[in-house]
């Protein structure tokens, strides 16, 4: 199931967590942030991501969206979601939350590896279509099959188990 959230339809960023409770609690998902320029009406993918096991449903998305200007009472404080602030400052300086849409790919019952694979697929499809990744996906993510391998190898090199 795919859910689309227009941030202009929400009063506060925390409302995203409420969306994540219906029709069931969304704990596993891949997501997309899209910016639509109000002057040119051109839509641009800001970033793709994935999340799993947040305290609140869609908490990571809420934190990132909360770092976009335009919310009643101002943006969120703190470092959680600050990566989104860096993205809009560098690439979308006139952004307002009303110009942003979040697309959530609900992956209910899937693993973190499945969510990461979905994120990687979205980034790769974007590269095929446009020749470059979205601004928020400049650093490549590791395929899920290789995620733990480097940590396990490094652990073995640093510590001797007896």
Buried (B, 14 or more C-beta within 10 A) or exposed (E): EEBEBBBEEBEEBBBBBBBBEEEEEBBBBBBBBBBBEEEEEEEBBBBBBBBBEBEBBBBBBBBBBBBBBBBEEEBBEEEBBBBBBEBBEEBBEEBBBBBBBBBBBBBEEBEBBBBBBBBBEBBBEBEEEEEEBBBBBEEEBEEBEEEEEEEEEEEEEEEEEE
